[in-house]
Amino acid sequence: MTETVHVALGDQAYDVVVGPDLLTDVGARIAPLLSRPRVAVVTDENVARHHLNALRDGLEKAGISMVSLVLPPGEATKRWSELERVVEWLLSEKIERRDMVIAFGGGVIGDLVGFAAAILRRGVRFVQVPTSLLAQVDSSVGGKTGINSTHGKNLIGAFHQPSLVLADTEVLGTLPPRDYLAGYGEVVKYGLLGDADFFQWLETHGPKSAAGDMTARIRAVRRSVEMKAEIVVRDETEQGDRALLNLGHTFCHALEAATGYSDRLLHGEGVAIGCALAFELSARLDLCSQEEPSRVRGHLRDMNMKVDLADIEGELPDAEALLALMGQDKKVVDGKLRFILVRGIGQAFVTSDVPPDTVLEVLRDALGERRG
């Protein structure tokens, strides 16, 4: 059941392996990349509790020893102090440029550890072993690494491609349902931005994947990775097409900032809400029919996901404040917000030509539903 997607980036090319039970033979898959049989693993407390022993066993089968650092879980870990902690630990373990670091966890660990690897000794190789759906389909692929700032999300970082990605779909079985569905927000994004047939497949098979169907999970992860890889190869450092991957993210990042990067709103939940808002904004601008945002919202509702601002617990800032938070987004160019809008499902495009008043109107209506 294992499938491989090749990310064809020349001398930085690598494979993304997708399938169940990859931890069992992780050592055999990583061994060809090693200059010596030793790796440094960084993970978080939740992943360590469920899977660190399995990773160690898989490495030991190939005669590979490991040292490990366990960090607190959650978005708050993507910050300067934890970055310093990781870098200093790697130096204390005498990790050299030819050694290998393993980022073993969700998107937070992948982003943080990838950034640490990028700056350690001006670049150390690393392997992504993503354990969340969101990380498997999105953040582990493409080489974006970084941490958050008080000014916004992912504003500090570097492009640093992994040497290998091992997406073990079996470990998704230990995710809480909310975390799986948050990752699904990124899966559905791929269909919405560039593959209407995939979105149609998700309308039927998405609920099966959430219920644990392994075949559906492998297909969802593989197709998502394929689409991301195709875009990354065309535009590695986000000068053009890669921005399409940010569908829903301009709204999402503002909402994450508004909720303090807390458990009130997980990243994938913000992406799902952001996609719904992006489709609504597109319909207001007469770029697509109103049936399109209704279909998107209908599928997200069928998946029991967050869809509206009213689904976020607690108070939110007003529309003007949310728009101001969007202005801190790293996708701002020459002071203008870049939006990913759509002409229909599977037909996304990038534009900076969006009237702020229309964005405010969409936000005010969404917040008005909340105040009911």
Summary of the structure (lengths in Angstrom):
residues: 372
radius of gyration: 19.9
end to end distance: 48.5
largest distance: 62.2
contacts: 1349
relative contact order: 0.11
helix: 55%
strand: 18%
